[in-house]
Amino acid sequence: MNLPDLGLLLDVDGPVASPVTRTIAIGSIARDLVDLVAEGVPIAFITGRSHEFIADVVIPALQDAGLREALLRPEARMFGVFEKGGAWSTIDADGMGEPTIDQTVAFGADAVYAIRDLVERRFADTMFFDETKRAMISVEQRTDVGSEEYRRAQRDFQDEAFRILIAQGVGLRYEEQVVPDADGAVPFRIDPTVISTDVESIRLDKDHAAQRALEHFRARGPMPRKWLSVGDSRSDYLMADQLHAEGFDTAHLDVRPGDGILERPYAVLTEEGLIHDEAFAAHLTRIRAELGV
């Protein structure tokens, strides 16, 4: 069987799930992804989200579109890498497998407790502590709070989280501030996103996560020559950086180019006049037409 010469590495928030509803709000995305994976296009979700979010929000929408039947086909491959590489699991006809957690990058209980307590005491009106994360700490914007109000609170939260963690002796980078731990190391960073703040190991990022997915696919079948990564943040370009470094014919779809398109040695694509999941939905429709799926 001739498989399509294409693989997909997908950020979730923005391209797949609406950053407003935090769900797959455009039905064609689920249908198109299911049809592509059924034809043999390897698809990996490369996300800062947790295993539980993908299992509870993304996979049910795909199953409603026929994912179970698609993944019964021998050529079908789907995989999930979560928390920017801190956890990962298989995705098959039975759904999500149990996640593997990289304990070498996880926070200690004292740090987790301190940040949870900070959110509950001072910031619960604008954000919530993500209890599903296993390798990183994430605090997310409440869906009933506007973006401007959240951004104001987000900066205050990050400043206070930085102060608390360095008081605990955590080696931490936050913007231009770098405070090493007792051993002189700086193993963690504070990384704000559009709808959240992640406190995470410096070893976690989208290139690391992409490498994990590619290793998984290599062990399970032939690799396509062409790959497309899709994201809405500048850090999502790291997926394409990894693909390019490994010698693949690489392109990256930026679904929020208003933040600035990065110069890269591979093709950077946009959908004129469209952003987020609307841009990805339009691009998926084009991919299906080009592949004849």
Phi and psi restraints in degrees (value plus and minus 20) as a CYANA .aco file:
   2 ASN   PHI    -104.9   -64.9
   2 ASN   PSI      94.8   134.8
   3 LEU   PHI    -106.9   -66.9
   3 LEU   PSI     130.9   170.9
   4 PRO   PHI     -78.4   -38.4
   4 PRO   PSI     121.0   161.0
   5 ASP   PHI    -107.9   -67.9
   5 ASP   PSI      48.5    88.5
   6 LEU   PHI    -180.7  -140.7
   6 LEU   PSI     120.3   160.3
   7 GLY   PHI    -151.1  -111.1
   7 GLY   PSI     134.4   174.4
   8 LEU   PHI    -145.9  -105.9
   8 LEU   PSI     111.6   151.6
   9 LEU   PHI    -136.8   -96.8
   9 LEU   PSI      98.1   138.1
  10 LEU   PHI    -142.4  -102.4
  10 LEU   PSI     100.7   140.7
  11 ASP   PHI     -83.8   -43.8
  11 ASP   PSI     135.7   175.7
  12 VAL   PHI    -120.1   -80.1
  12 VAL   PSI     -79.5   -39.5
  13 ASP   PHI     -87.4   -47.4
  13 ASP   PSI      99.5   139.5
  14 GLY   PHI      92.1   132.1
  14 GLY   PSI     -92.6   -52.6
  15 PRO   PHI     -93.3   -53.3
  15 PRO   PSI     -64.6   -24.6
  16 VAL   PHI    -117.9   -77.9
  16 VAL   PSI     -74.6   -34.6
  17 ALA   PHI    -118.9   -78.9
  17 ALA   PSI     115.1   155.1
  18 SER   PHI     -81.0   -41.0
  18 SER   PSI     111.8   151.8
  19 PRO   PHI     -89.0   -49.0
  19 PRO   PSI     -30.8     9.2
  20 VAL   PHI    -109.0   -69.0
  20 VAL   PSI     -73.3   -33.3
  21 THR   PHI    -109.4   -69.4
  21 THR   PSI     -38.8     1.2
  22 ARG   PHI      40.7    80.7
  22 ARG   PSI      10.3    50.3
  23 THR   PHI    -154.3  -114.3
  23 THR   PSI     148.8   188.8
  24 ILE   PHI     -99.9   -59.9
  24 ILE   PSI      76.3   116.3
  25 ALA   PHI    -107.9   -67.9
  25 ALA   PSI     -37.3     2.7
  26 ILE   PHI    -128.3   -88.3
  26 ILE   PSI      91.6   131.6
  27 GLY   PHI     -80.0   -40.0
  27 GLY   PSI     -51.4   -11.4
  28 SER   PHI     -84.9   -44.9
  28 SER   PSI     -46.6    -6.6
  29 ILE   PHI     -82.5   -42.5
  29 ILE   PSI     -68.1   -28.1
  30 ALA   PHI     -82.5   -42.5
  30 ALA   PSI     -65.7   -25.7
  31 ARG   PHI     -83.4   -43.4
  31 ARG   PSI     -63.3   -23.3
  32 ASP   PHI     -87.7   -47.7
  32 ASP   PSI     -61.0   -21.0
  33 LEU   PHI     -83.3   -43.3
  33 LEU   PSI     -61.2   -21.2
  34 VAL   PHI     -83.9   -43.9
  34 VAL   PSI     -64.5   -24.5
  35 ASP   PHI     -85.1   -45.1
  35 ASP   PSI     -57.7   -17.7
  36 LEU   PHI     -88.7   -48.7
  36 LEU   PSI     -63.6   -23.6
  37 VAL   PHI     -86.4   -46.4
  37 VAL   PSI     -53.8   -13.8
  38 ALA   PHI     -83.9   -43.9
  38 ALA   PSI     -50.1   -10.1
  39 GLU   PHI    -103.0   -63.0
  39 GLU   PSI     -25.1    14.9
  40 GLY   PHI      86.2   126.2
  40 GLY   PSI      -8.6    31.4
  41 VAL   PHI    -100.2   -60.2
  41 VAL   PSI      95.5   135.5
  42 PRO   PHI     -88.8   -48.8
  42 PRO   PSI     110.7   150.7
  43 ILE   PHI    -148.7  -108.7
  43 ILE   PSI     106.8   146.8
  44 ALA   PHI    -143.4  -103.4
  44 ALA   PSI     117.5   157.5
  45 PHE   PHI    -110.7   -70.7
  45 PHE   PSI      98.9   138.9
  46 ILE   PHI    -133.9   -93.9
  46 ILE   PSI      80.4   120.4
  47 THR   PHI    -161.1  -121.1
  47 THR   PSI     135.7   175.7
  48 GLY   PHI    -103.0   -63.0
  48 GLY   PSI     -29.0    11.0
  49 ARG   PHI     -86.7   -46.7
  49 ARG   PSI     144.7   184.7
  50 SER   PHI    -105.4   -65.4
  50 SER   PSI     144.5   184.5
  51 HIS   PHI     -74.6   -34.6
  51 HIS   PSI     -62.9   -22.9
  52 GLU   PHI     -83.5   -43.5
  52 GLU   PSI     -58.8   -18.8
  53 PHE   PHI     -83.0   -43.0
  53 PHE   PSI     -65.6   -25.6
  54 ILE   PHI     -83.9   -43.9
  54 ILE   PSI     -63.1   -23.1
  55 ALA   PHI     -85.3   -45.3
  55 ALA   PSI     -56.5   -16.5
  56 ASP   PHI    -110.8   -70.8
  56 ASP   PSI     -46.1    -6.1
  57 VAL   PHI    -133.6   -93.6
  57 VAL   PSI     -69.6   -29.6
  58 VAL   PHI    -100.5   -60.5
  58 VAL   PSI     -72.2   -32.2
  59 ILE   PHI     -82.6   -42.6
  59 ILE   PSI     -62.4   -22.4
  60 PRO   PHI     -78.3   -38.3
  60 PRO   PSI     -58.7   -18.7
  61 ALA   PHI     -84.5   -44.5
  61 ALA   PSI     -58.8   -18.8
  62 LEU   PHI     -89.9   -49.9
  62 LEU   PSI     -57.6   -17.6
  63 GLN   PHI     -84.9   -44.9
  63 GLN   PSI     -56.7   -16.7
  64 ASP   PHI     -82.0   -42.0
  64 ASP   PSI     -45.3    -5.3
  65 ALA   PHI    -113.0   -73.0
  65 ALA   PSI     -15.6    24.4
  66 GLY   PHI      85.8   125.8
  66 GLY   PSI       0.1    40.1
  67 LEU   PHI     -82.5   -42.5
  67 LEU   PSI     -58.1   -18.1
  68 ARG   PHI     -75.9   -35.9
  68 ARG   PSI     -70.3   -30.3
  69 GLU   PHI     -84.8   -44.8
  69 GLU   PSI     -59.8   -19.8
  70 ALA   PHI     -81.6   -41.6
  70 ALA   PSI     -61.9   -21.9
  71 LEU   PHI    -100.3   -60.3
  71 LEU   PSI     -23.2    16.8
  72 LEU   PHI     -97.5   -57.5
  72 LEU   PSI     -37.4     2.6
  73 ARG   PHI     -94.0   -54.0
  73 ARG   PSI     117.6   157.6
  74 PRO   PHI     -83.2   -43.2
  74 PRO   PSI     -45.5    -5.5
  75 GLU   PHI    -105.8   -65.8
  75 GLU   PSI     -27.1    12.9
  76 ALA   PHI    -100.5   -60.5
  76 ALA   PSI     113.5   153.5
  77 ARG   PHI    -160.0  -120.0
  77 ARG   PSI     107.3   147.3
  78 MET   PHI    -161.7  -121.7
  78 MET   PSI     124.7   164.7
  79 PHE   PHI    -169.1  -129.1
  79 PHE   PSI     135.1   175.1
  80 GLY   PHI    -149.4  -109.4
  80 GLY   PSI     111.5   151.5
  81 VAL   PHI    -141.0  -101.0
  81 VAL   PSI     103.6   143.6
  82 PHE   PHI    -136.9   -96.9
  82 PHE   PSI     144.7   184.7
  83 GLU   PHI      30.1    70.1
  83 GLU   PSI      20.5    60.5
  84 LYS   PHI      37.0    77.0
  84 LYS   PSI      11.8    51.8
  85 GLY   PHI      88.2   128.2
  85 GLY   PSI     -22.0    18.0
  86 GLY   PHI     -98.8   -58.8
  86 GLY   PSI     -33.7     6.3
  87 ALA   PHI    -173.8  -133.8
  87 ALA   PSI     137.0   177.0
  88 TRP   PHI    -179.1  -139.1
  88 TRP   PSI     139.5   179.5
  89 SER   PHI    -180.7  -140.7
  89 SER   PSI     140.9   180.9
  90 THR   PHI     -93.9   -53.9
  90 THR   PSI     137.7   177.7
  91 ILE   PHI    -151.7  -111.7
  91 ILE   PSI      96.1   136.1
  92 ASP   PHI    -154.4  -114.4
  92 ASP   PSI    -187.9  -147.9
  93 ALA   PHI     -82.1   -42.1
  93 ALA   PSI     -42.5    -2.5
  94 ASP   PHI    -107.5   -67.5
  94 ASP   PSI     -22.9    17.1
  95 GLY   PHI      88.7   128.7
  95 GLY   PSI    -164.8  -124.8
  96 MET   PHI    -108.4   -68.4
  96 MET   PSI     115.7   155.7
  97 GLY   PHI     -98.0   -58.0
  97 GLY   PSI     151.3   191.3
  98 GLU   PHI     -85.2   -45.2
  98 GLU   PSI     117.3   157.3
  99 PRO   PHI     -95.2   -55.2
  99 PRO   PSI     126.4   166.4
 100 THR   PHI    -112.9   -72.9
 100 THR   PSI     109.6   149.6
 101 ILE   PHI    -129.5   -89.5
 101 ILE   PSI     111.3   151.3
 102 ASP   PHI    -104.2   -64.2
 102 ASP   PSI      75.6   115.6
 103 GLN   PHI     -89.6   -49.6
 103 GLN   PSI     -35.3     4.7
 104 THR   PHI     -92.1   -52.1
 104 THR   PSI     -33.2     6.8
 105 VAL   PHI    -133.2   -93.2
 105 VAL   PSI     -16.8    23.2
 106 ALA   PHI    -102.6   -62.6
 106 ALA   PSI     134.5   174.5
 107 PHE   PHI    -100.9   -60.9
 107 PHE   PSI     134.8   174.8
 108 GLY   PHI     -94.6   -54.6
 108 GLY   PSI     144.0   184.0
 109 ALA   PHI     -83.4   -43.4
 109 ALA   PSI     -54.4   -14.4
 110 ASP   PHI     -84.0   -44.0
 110 ASP   PSI     -62.1   -22.1
 111 ALA   PHI     -86.5   -46.5
 111 ALA   PSI     -62.3   -22.3
 112 VAL   PHI     -81.5   -41.5
 112 VAL   PSI     -65.9   -25.9
 113 TYR   PHI     -81.8   -41.8
 113 TYR   PSI     -63.2   -23.2
 114 ALA   PHI     -83.4   -43.4
 114 ALA   PSI     -61.1   -21.1
 115 ILE   PHI     -93.8   -53.8
 115 ILE   PSI     -59.0   -19.0
 116 ARG   PHI     -79.3   -39.3
 116 ARG   PSI     -64.7   -24.7
 117 ASP   PHI     -83.3   -43.3
 117 ASP   PSI     -59.7   -19.7
 118 LEU   PHI     -80.6   -40.6
 118 LEU   PSI     -66.0   -26.0
 119 VAL   PHI     -81.6   -41.6
 119 VAL   PSI     -66.9   -26.9
 120 GLU   PHI     -86.4   -46.4
 120 GLU   PSI     -54.0   -14.0
 121 ARG   PHI     -98.4   -58.4
 121 ARG   PSI     -58.4   -18.4
 122 ARG   PHI    -144.3  -104.3
 122 ARG   PSI     -40.7    -0.7
 123 PHE   PHI    -147.8  -107.8
 123 PHE   PSI      -7.1    32.9
 124 ALA   PHI     -85.8   -45.8
 124 ALA   PSI     -37.0     3.0
 125 ASP   PHI     -99.0   -59.0
 125 ASP   PSI     -32.7     7.3
 126 THR   PHI    -145.5  -105.5
 126 THR   PSI     -36.8     3.2
 127 MET   PHI    -171.9  -131.9
 127 MET   PSI     148.6   188.6
 128 PHE   PHI    -158.8  -118.8
 128 PHE   PSI     133.3   173.3
 129 PHE   PHI    -102.1   -62.1
 129 PHE   PSI     107.4   147.4
 130 ASP   PHI    -102.2   -62.2
 130 ASP   PSI      84.4   124.4
 131 GLU   PHI     -96.2   -56.2
 131 GLU   PSI     -27.7    12.3
 132 THR   PHI    -108.3   -68.3
 132 THR   PSI     -31.2     8.8
 133 LYS   PHI     -95.8   -55.8
 133 LYS   PSI     120.8   160.8
 134 ARG   PHI    -134.5   -94.5
 134 ARG   PSI     -47.0    -7.0
 135 ALA   PHI    -132.3   -92.3
 135 ALA   PSI     -37.6     2.4
 136 MET   PHI    -154.2  -114.2
 136 MET   PSI     151.3   191.3
 137 ILE   PHI    -125.8   -85.8
 137 ILE   PSI     108.3   148.3
 138 SER   PHI    -151.2  -111.2
 138 SER   PSI     117.1   157.1
 139 VAL   PHI    -145.9  -105.9
 139 VAL   PSI     105.6   145.6
 140 GLU   PHI    -139.2   -99.2
 140 GLU   PSI     128.0   168.0
 141 GLN   PHI     -81.4   -41.4
 141 GLN   PSI     113.9   153.9
 142 ARG   PHI     -87.3   -47.3
 142 ARG   PSI     124.1   164.1
 143 THR   PHI     -92.3   -52.3
 143 THR   PSI     -35.5     4.5
 144 ASP   PHI    -115.3   -75.3
 144 ASP   PSI      -7.4    32.6
 145 VAL   PHI    -135.3   -95.3
 145 VAL   PSI     113.6   153.6
 146 GLY   PHI     -90.6   -50.6
 146 GLY   PSI     139.6   179.6
 147 SER   PHI     -83.0   -43.0
 147 SER   PSI     -63.0   -23.0
 148 GLU   PHI     -86.4   -46.4
 148 GLU   PSI     -62.7   -22.7
 149 GLU   PHI     -82.7   -42.7
 149 GLU   PSI     -61.8   -21.8
 150 TYR   PHI     -84.3   -44.3
 150 TYR   PSI     -63.6   -23.6
 151 ARG   PHI     -81.2   -41.2
 151 ARG   PSI     -58.1   -18.1
 152 ARG   PHI     -83.1   -43.1
 152 ARG   PSI     -64.7   -24.7
 153 ALA   PHI     -90.7   -50.7
 153 ALA   PSI     -53.6   -13.6
 154 GLN   PHI     -79.9   -39.9
 154 GLN   PSI     -63.4   -23.4
 155 ARG   PHI     -84.0   -44.0
 155 ARG   PSI     -63.0   -23.0
 156 ASP   PHI     -83.3   -43.3
 156 ASP   PSI     -61.6   -21.6
 157 PHE   PHI     -80.6   -40.6
 157 PHE   PSI     -65.9   -25.9
 158 GLN   PHI     -83.6   -43.6
 158 GLN   PSI     -61.2   -21.2
 159 ASP   PHI     -80.2   -40.2
 159 ASP   PSI     -64.5   -24.5
 160 GLU   PHI     -91.5   -51.5
 160 GLU   PSI     -58.0   -18.0
 161 ALA   PHI     -81.8   -41.8
 161 ALA   PSI     -60.8   -20.8
 162 PHE   PHI     -79.5   -39.5
 162 PHE   PSI     -67.0   -27.0
 163 ARG   PHI     -81.0   -41.0
 163 ARG   PSI     -64.5   -24.5
 164 ILE   PHI     -84.2   -44.2
 164 ILE   PSI     -64.8   -24.8
 165 LEU   PHI     -90.3   -50.3
 165 LEU   PSI     -59.6   -19.6
 166 ILE   PHI     -90.3   -50.3
 166 ILE   PSI     -47.2    -7.2
 167 ALA   PHI     -85.9   -45.9
 167 ALA   PSI     -46.6    -6.6
 168 GLN   PHI    -102.8   -62.8
 168 GLN   PSI     -24.5    15.5
 169 GLY   PHI      70.5   110.5
 169 GLY   PSI      -8.4    31.6
 170 VAL   PHI     -94.6   -54.6
 170 VAL   PSI     109.1   149.1
 171 GLY   PHI     -95.1   -55.1
 171 GLY   PSI     101.2   141.2
 172 LEU   PHI    -165.2  -125.2
 172 LEU   PSI     120.8   160.8
 173 ARG   PHI    -131.7   -91.7
 173 ARG   PSI     111.9   151.9
 174 TYR   PHI    -163.1  -123.1
 174 TYR   PSI      89.9   129.9
 175 GLU   PHI      33.3    73.3
 175 GLU   PSI    -141.2  -101.2
 176 GLU   PHI    -110.5   -70.5
 176 GLU   PSI     -21.2    18.8
 177 GLN   PHI    -111.2   -71.2
 177 GLN   PSI     109.9   149.9
 178 VAL   PHI    -152.7  -112.7
 178 VAL   PSI      98.1   138.1
 179 VAL   PHI    -143.4  -103.4
 179 VAL   PSI      93.3   133.3
 180 PRO   PHI     -96.5   -56.5
 180 PRO   PSI     142.2   182.2
 181 ASP   PHI    -104.3   -64.3
 181 ASP   PSI    -191.8  -151.8
 182 ALA   PHI     -82.8   -42.8
 182 ALA   PSI     -43.3    -3.3
 183 ASP   PHI    -112.0   -72.0
 183 ASP   PSI     -17.7    22.3
 184 GLY   PHI      64.2   104.2
 184 GLY   PSI     -10.3    29.7
 185 ALA   PHI    -118.5   -78.5
 185 ALA   PSI     135.6   175.6
 186 VAL   PHI    -147.4  -107.4
 186 VAL   PSI      59.5    99.5
 187 PRO   PHI    -103.8   -63.8
 187 PRO   PSI     -28.5    11.5
 188 PHE   PHI    -149.8  -109.8
 188 PHE   PSI     143.1   183.1
 189 ARG   PHI    -165.1  -125.1
 189 ARG   PSI     137.8   177.8
 190 ILE   PHI    -121.4   -81.4
 190 ILE   PSI     102.1   142.1
 191 ASP   PHI    -146.3  -106.3
 191 ASP   PSI      81.7   121.7
 192 PRO   PHI     -97.1   -57.1
 192 PRO   PSI     123.8   163.8
 193 THR   PHI    -141.5  -101.5
 193 THR   PSI    -195.5  -155.5
 194 VAL   PHI     -83.5   -43.5
 194 VAL   PSI     -57.7   -17.7
 195 ILE   PHI    -141.7  -101.7
 195 ILE   PSI      -9.8    30.2
 196 SER   PHI    -180.4  -140.4
 196 SER   PSI     152.0   192.0
 197 THR   PHI    -147.2  -107.2
 197 THR   PSI     107.4   147.4
 198 ASP   PHI    -126.7   -86.7
 198 ASP   PSI     115.7   155.7
 199 VAL   PHI    -131.9   -91.9
 199 VAL   PSI      96.6   136.6
 200 GLU   PHI    -168.7  -128.7
 200 GLU   PSI     143.8   183.8
 201 SER   PHI     -85.1   -45.1
 201 SER   PSI     123.8   163.8
 202 ILE   PHI     -87.7   -47.7
 202 ILE   PSI     -32.7     7.3
 203 ARG   PHI    -101.4   -61.4
 203 ARG   PSI     -29.4    10.6
 204 LEU   PHI    -116.0   -76.0
 204 LEU   PSI     106.9   146.9
 205 ASP   PHI    -190.1  -150.1
 205 ASP   PSI     153.6   193.6
 206 LYS   PHI     -89.0   -49.0
 206 LYS   PSI     -45.9    -5.9
 207 ASP   PHI     -90.1   -50.1
 207 ASP   PSI     -63.1   -23.1
 208 HIS   PHI     -79.0   -39.0
 208 HIS   PSI     -64.2   -24.2
 209 ALA   PHI     -87.2   -47.2
 209 ALA   PSI     -59.9   -19.9
 210 ALA   PHI     -82.3   -42.3
 210 ALA   PSI     -60.9   -20.9
 211 GLN   PHI     -79.5   -39.5
 211 GLN   PSI     -60.6   -20.6
 212 ARG   PHI     -80.5   -40.5
 212 ARG   PSI     -64.0   -24.0
 213 ALA   PHI     -85.9   -45.9
 213 ALA   PSI     -62.3   -22.3
 214 LEU   PHI     -84.1   -44.1
 214 LEU   PSI     -58.9   -18.9
 215 GLU   PHI     -81.6   -41.6
 215 GLU   PSI     -60.7   -20.7
 216 HIS   PHI     -82.2   -42.2
 216 HIS   PSI     -67.1   -27.1
 217 PHE   PHI     -87.1   -47.1
 217 PHE   PSI     -58.2   -18.2
 218 ARG   PHI     -79.1   -39.1
 218 ARG   PSI     -56.7   -16.7
 219 ALA   PHI     -94.6   -54.6
 219 ALA   PSI     -27.2    12.8
 220 ARG   PHI    -146.9  -106.9
 220 ARG   PSI      -7.5    32.5
 221 GLY   PHI     136.9   176.9
 221 GLY   PSI     158.9   198.9
 222 PRO   PHI     -87.0   -47.0
 222 PRO   PSI     129.1   169.1
 223 MET   PHI    -120.3   -80.3
 223 MET   PSI     112.2   152.2
 224 PRO   PHI     -85.8   -45.8
 224 PRO   PSI     136.4   176.4
 225 ARG   PHI    -102.1   -62.1
 225 ARG   PSI     -52.2   -12.2
 226 LYS   PHI    -122.3   -82.3
 226 LYS   PSI     116.6   156.6
 227 TRP   PHI    -155.2  -115.2
 227 TRP   PSI     124.2   164.2
 228 LEU   PHI    -142.0  -102.0
 228 LEU   PSI     107.7   147.7
 229 SER   PHI    -125.2   -85.2
 229 SER   PSI     132.8   172.8
 230 VAL   PHI    -158.3  -118.3
 230 VAL   PSI     112.0   152.0
 231 GLY   PHI    -182.9  -142.9
 231 GLY   PSI     151.4   191.4
 232 ASP   PHI    -139.8   -99.8
 232 ASP   PSI     -16.2    23.8
 233 SER   PHI    -142.8  -102.8
 233 SER   PSI     138.2   178.2
 234 ARG   PHI     -82.7   -42.7
 234 ARG   PSI     -52.3   -12.3
 235 SER   PHI     -86.8   -46.8
 235 SER   PSI     -39.5     0.5
 236 ASP   PHI     -89.4   -49.4
 236 ASP   PSI     -40.1    -0.1
 237 TYR   PHI     -81.2   -41.2
 237 TYR   PSI     -41.6    -1.6
 238 LEU   PHI     -82.7   -42.7
 238 LEU   PSI     -47.5    -7.5
 239 MET   PHI     -81.2   -41.2
 239 MET   PSI     -68.1   -28.1
 240 ALA   PHI     -88.2   -48.2
 240 ALA   PSI     -55.2   -15.2
 241 ASP   PHI     -77.2   -37.2
 241 ASP   PSI     -63.0   -23.0
 242 GLN   PHI     -86.7   -46.7
 242 GLN   PSI     -63.1   -23.1
 243 LEU   PHI     -79.4   -39.4
 243 LEU   PSI     -66.4   -26.4
 244 HIS   PHI     -83.0   -43.0
 244 HIS   PSI     -61.7   -21.7
 245 ALA   PHI     -83.7   -43.7
 245 ALA   PSI     -49.1    -9.1
 246 GLU   PHI    -108.0   -68.0
 246 GLU   PSI     -16.7    23.3
 247 GLY   PHI      72.0   112.0
 247 GLY   PSI      -9.2    30.8
 248 PHE   PHI    -101.4   -61.4
 248 PHE   PSI     135.0   175.0
 249 ASP   PHI     -94.5   -54.5
 249 ASP   PSI      86.0   126.0
 250 THR   PHI    -133.6   -93.6
 250 THR   PSI     122.5   162.5
 251 ALA   PHI    -160.1  -120.1
 251 ALA   PSI     133.0   173.0
 252 HIS   PHI    -148.0  -108.0
 252 HIS   PSI     109.0   149.0
 253 LEU   PHI    -117.5   -77.5
 253 LEU   PSI      96.1   136.1
 254 ASP   PHI    -116.6   -76.6
 254 ASP   PSI      91.6   131.6
 255 VAL   PHI    -114.8   -74.8
 255 VAL   PSI     -13.4    26.6
 256 ARG   PHI    -160.0  -120.0
 256 ARG   PSI      45.1    85.1
 257 PRO   PHI     -89.0   -49.0
 257 PRO   PSI     -32.2     7.8
 258 GLY   PHI     -82.8   -42.8
 258 GLY   PSI     -39.8     0.2
 259 ASP   PHI     -99.0   -59.0
 259 ASP   PSI     -26.0    14.0
 260 GLY   PHI      93.4   133.4
 260 GLY   PSI     101.1   141.1
 261 ILE   PHI    -104.9   -64.9
 261 ILE   PSI     108.1   148.1
 262 LEU   PHI    -102.4   -62.4
 262 LEU   PSI     125.9   165.9
 263 GLU   PHI    -100.4   -60.4
 263 GLU   PSI     107.0   147.0
 264 ARG   PHI    -160.3  -120.3
 264 ARG   PSI     139.1   179.1
 265 PRO   PHI    -100.2   -60.2
 265 PRO   PSI     -15.5    24.5
 266 TYR   PHI    -141.4  -101.4
 266 TYR   PSI     152.4   192.4
 267 ALA   PHI     -90.6   -50.6
 267 ALA   PSI     111.6   151.6
 268 VAL   PHI    -132.3   -92.3
 268 VAL   PSI     101.2   141.2
 269 LEU   PHI    -129.8   -89.8
 269 LEU   PSI     132.8   172.8
 270 THR   PHI    -159.6  -119.6
 270 THR   PSI     146.1   186.1
 271 GLU   PHI    -134.0   -94.0
 271 GLU   PSI      89.3   129.3
 272 GLU   PHI     -76.7   -36.7
 272 GLU   PSI     106.7   146.7
 273 GLY   PHI      60.9   100.9
 273 GLY   PSI     -21.1    18.9
 274 LEU   PHI    -145.0  -105.0
 274 LEU   PSI     128.0   168.0
 275 ILE   PHI    -155.4  -115.4
 275 ILE   PSI     150.5   190.5
 276 HIS   PHI      31.7    71.7
 276 HIS   PSI    -158.4  -118.4
 277 ASP   PHI     -87.3   -47.3
 277 ASP   PSI     -46.1    -6.1
 278 GLU   PHI     -85.3   -45.3
 278 GLU   PSI     -59.4   -19.4
 279 ALA   PHI     -85.3   -45.3
 279 ALA   PSI     -64.5   -24.5
 280 PHE   PHI     -86.4   -46.4
 280 PHE   PSI     -60.1   -20.1
 281 ALA   PHI     -79.5   -39.5
 281 ALA   PSI     -64.3   -24.3
 282 ALA   PHI     -83.8   -43.8
 282 ALA   PSI     -60.6   -20.6
 283 HIS   PHI     -88.8   -48.8
 283 HIS   PSI     -58.0   -18.0
 284 LEU   PHI     -81.8   -41.8
 284 LEU   PSI     -60.8   -20.8
 285 THR   PHI     -79.4   -39.4
 285 THR   PSI     -59.9   -19.9
 286 ARG   PHI     -87.5   -47.5
 286 ARG   PSI     -60.7   -20.7
 287 ILE   PHI     -80.3   -40.3
 287 ILE   PSI     -66.4   -26.4
 288 ARG   PHI     -79.4   -39.4
 288 ARG   PSI     -61.7   -21.7
 289 ALA   PHI     -84.5   -44.5
 289 ALA   PSI     -61.3   -21.3
 290 GLU   PHI     -85.9   -45.9
 290 GLU   PSI     -56.9   -16.9
 291 LEU   PHI    -104.2   -64.2
 291 LEU   PSI     -32.5     7.5
 292 GLY   PHI      50.3    90.3
 292 GLY   PSI      10.6    50.6
